[in-house]
Amino acid sequence: MLAPPPALAAPVIDTHCHVDMQERGRDGLEPKDPDELIALAASVGVTKLVQIGCDVASARWSVEMAQTRPDVIVGVALHPNEAPRLFESGGQPELDAAYRVIEELATDPVVRAVGETGLDYFRTEGALREVQQASFRWHIDLARTLDKTLVIHDRDAHDDVMGVLTDQGAPNTVVFHCFSGDAAMAQACAERGWYMSFAGVVTFKNNDALREALAIVPDNLVLVETDSPYLTPVPHRGKPNGSYLMPLTVRCIAEVRGMDEAAAATLLWDNAQRAFGEW
């Protein structure tokens, strides 16, 4: 575990994290107790979390974990790369069975979001992209039916993500998790009233285009997240991330937007409460 940064001047919400990946020791991580991770985050001012479960097992774990932890809410979905994997493994029947589980879990009161869903053309190619697009459409419809926030994963697929959302009909609330577009895309999202969430990537030295996008996002549509254990902010890039490191990203957001730290934290807190509902 890295040394925590100084505590924030006002509390914030991590709007996208994967505590389960750390709890299970996934991807070579040292296993960590969820309550230890939550307490460490709270000690630096990150007092609430949106836990994302992006396959059947993690979605179940996320719902059960949040049911006894009032500072945690949940998003559930099949990750854009999970749907093609299931389809390759067992065809449409296996994918449909997973959909049924996600649909049932999404009705739990701790679940405020459907996601992360969307498109990831970095890891999925060829005909499997059609499976991914169909999964995206299924999740959009579920979010609309349940009137829950839709959390978007968009990697190397900006135009198709925007196209599917427009064609299918976006739900009332849309969050672009780990926003990675340019200023033009930020403007297009803003025109549609879609939230844009910024992770540690915005602190990377070579990401001027992302900071330019951040600078033009309307005050009421900007969010912050960790996507932990991934996307660790500078100066710890490449090491395992945690919600306790999010103050580094918050301070970058404040600097880019010309705000003092307390004002930026309060803005981010209020936006998260609107995007996911108060808790």
Secondary structure, 3 states (H helix, E strand, C coil): CCCCCCCCCCCEEEEEECHHHHHCCHHHCCCCCHHHHHHHHHHCCEEEEEEEECCHHHHHHHHHHHCCCCCEEEEECCCCCHHHHHHHHHHHHHHHHHHHHHHHHCCCCCEEEEEEEEEECCCCCCCHHHHHHHHHHHHHHHHHHHCCEEEEEEECCHHHHHHHHHHHCCCCCEEECCCCCCHHHHHHHHHCCCEEEECHHHHCCCCHHHHHHHHHCCHHHEEECCCECCCCCCCCCCCCCCHHHHHHHHHHHHHHCCCCHHHHHHHHHHHHHHHHCCC
